[in-house]
């Protein structure tokens, strides 16, 4: 069972962790397999060299957490609080995450591969060398985000908000055409036939 300020090294978790409390806990080389995370509260926890496989749930509080050299594969999550978090060398693969709140987070060397992100909030986030490969990013918010070497060109991006925050991103020519309306709205342009 998880506890606040707990120290976990090499542990494997396969049980339901819903409603667990693990604020400020430290996880080193841990594996989470198929765990339910509904209502898990682990703000300011630190995850290093961890692997999360098939975790699922809603209302997970991971605000201001720290992630380094971690892999999240096949996750099905909703309403995840990741605001103010720091992610470094983290790979998300085959995940479906709805209503991700990554506002003000710092993402460095992060990959989203074949993921479906529905209404992710990257407002005010700092994103460096972040890659979205395949998958879909639906109604993302990039308001006041700071991007450097962010590659969206190989994913389907629909109805973004705060498109001025996309400065520093790489998109495809086709995406530019698809996003033209969003850019026009952001710049308050009137488009006539």
C-alpha positions in Angstrom: 0.0 0.0 0.0 1.2 3.5 -0.8 1.9 6.0 1.9 2.8 9.7 1.9 6.6 10.3 1.8 7.0 6.6 1.1 10.3 5.4 -0.5 9.9 2.6 -3.1 12.8 0.9 -4.9 12.3 -1.8 -7.4 8.7 -2.5 -6.3 6.0 -4.0 -8.7 2.5 -2.8 -8.2 -0.4 -4.8 -9.7 -3.2 -4.0 -7.3 -5.9 -1.3 -7.4 -4.3 2.0 -6.2 -7.5 4.0 -6.4 -7.9 6.6 -3.7 -4.3 5.9 -2.4 -2.4 8.8 -0.8 1.3 9.1 -1.8 2.2 12.8 -1.6 6.0 13.3 -1.8 6.7 9.6 -2.3 9.8 8.5 -4.3 9.6 5.7 -6.8 12.8 4.3 -8.3 12.9 1.5 -10.9 9.2 0.6 -10.1 6.7 -1.1 -12.3 2.9 -0.4 -12.3 1.0 -3.1 -14.1 -2.7 -2.7 -14.9 -3.3 -0.6 -11.8 -6.5 1.4 -11.2 -5.5 4.9 -10.4 -8.9 6.6 -9.9 -8.6 9.2 -7.2 -4.9 8.5 -6.6 -3.3 11.5 -4.9 0.4 11.7 -5.3 1.3 15.4 -5.7 5.1 16.2 -5.6 6.0 12.5 -6.0 9.2 11.6 -7.9 9.3 8.8 -10.5 12.7 7.6 -11.9 13.3 4.7 -14.3 9.7 3.6 -13.8 7.4 1.7 -16.1 3.6 2.0 -16.2 1.7 -0.6 -18.2 -2.0 -0.5 -18.8 -2.8 1.7 -15.9 -6.3 3.2 -15.9 -8.6 5.6 -14.0 -9.8 9.1 -13.6 -9.2 12.0 -11.3 -5.5 11.2 -10.7 -3.6 13.9 -8.9 0.1 14.0 -10.1 0.5 17.8 -9.8 4.1 19.0 -9.4 5.5 15.5 -9.8 8.9 14.8 -11.2 9.4 12.1 -13.9 12.7 10.9 -15.4 13.5 8.0 -17.7 10.0 6.6 -17.5 7.7 4.7 -20.0 3.9 4.8 -19.9 2.4 2.3 -22.2 -1.3 1.5 -22.9 -2.7 3.9 -20.3 -6.4 4.8 -20.3 -6.7 7.9 -18.1 -9.1 10.8 -17.6 -8.8 14.2 -15.8 -5.2 13.8 -14.9 -3.7 16.6 -12.9 -0.1 17.0 -14.1 0.2 20.8 -13.8 3.6 22.2 -12.7 5.2 18.7 -13.2 8.6 18.1 -14.7 9.0 15.3 -17.3 12.4 14.5 -18.7 13.1 11.6 -21.1 9.5 10.2 -20.8 7.8 8.1 -23.4 4.0 7.7 -23.7 3.1 4.9 -26.1 -0.4 3.8 -27.2 -2.1 5.8 -24.5 -5.6 7.5 -24.4 -5.6 10.4 -22.0 -8.6 12.7 -21.8 -8.5 16.1 -20.1 -4.8 16.1 -19.2 -4.0 19.2 -17.2 -0.3 19.9 -17.9 -0.6 23.6 -17.4 2.8 25.1 -16.6 4.5 21.8 -16.8 8.1 21.4 -18.1 8.5 18.6 -20.7 12.0 17.9 -22.1 12.8 15.0 -24.4 9.2 13.6 -24.2 7.6 11.4 -26.8 3.9 10.7 -27.4 3.8 7.8 -29.8 0.4 6.6 -31.2 -1.4 8.4 -28.4 -4.9 9.9 -28.4 -4.9 13.1 -26.3 -8.3 14.7 -25.9 -8.4 18.3 -24.7 -4.9 18.4 -23.2 -4.0 21.6 -21.5 -0.4 22.7 -22.3 -1.1 26.3 -21.5 2.0 28.1 -20.1 4.0 24.8 -20.4 7.6 24.8 -21.5 8.2 22.1 -24.0 11.6 21.2 -25.4 12.3 18.4 -27.9 8.8 17.0 -27.6 7.6 14.7 -30.4 4.0 13.7 -31.2 4.3 10.6 -33.5 1.1 9.3 -34.9 -2.1 9.4 -33.0 -4.4 12.4 -32.4 -4.3 15.6 -30.4 -7.9 16.9 -30.1 -8.6 20.4 -29.0 -5.2 21.1 -27.3 -4.6 24.4 -25.5 -1.1 25.9 -26.2 -1.9 29.3 -24.8 1.3 31.1 -23.7 3.3 27.9 -24.0 7.0 28.1 -24.8 8.0 25.5 -27.4 11.4 24.6 -28.8 12.0 21.7 -31.2 8.4 20.4 -30.8 7.3 18.1 -33.7 3.6 17.8 -34.3 4.0 17.0 -38.1 3.3 13.3 -37.8 0.1 13.5 -35.7 -3.5 14.6 -36.4 -4.1 17.9 -34.6 -7.6 19.2 -34.5 -9.2 22.5 -33.2 -6.2 23.8 -31.2 -6.6 26.8 -28.9 -3.9 29.3 -28.1 -2.3 28.7 -31.5 0.2 31.6 -31.0 1.8 29.4 -28.4 2.7 27.0 -31.2 5.7 29.2 -32.1 8.7 27.0 -32.3 6.7 23.9 -33.3 7.2 21.9 -36.5 4.0 21.1 -38.5 3.4 19.7 -42.0 2.1 21.7 -44.9 -1.2 19.8 -44.8 -1.5 20.7 -41.1 -0.9 24.3 -41.9 -3.9 24.2 -44.2 -6.0 22.4 -41.6 -5.1 24.9 -38.9 -5.6 28.0 -41.1 -9.0 28.8 -39.5 -7.6 28.5 -36.0 -4.8 30.9 -36.9 -7.3 33.3 -38.5 -9.4 33.3 -35.3 -6.4 33.8 -33.1 -5.2 36.8 -35.2 -8.8 38.2 -35.4 -8.6 38.0 -39.2 -11.8 38.3 -41.3 -11.6 35.9 -44.2 -13.8 36.6 -47.2 -14.6 34.5 -50.3 
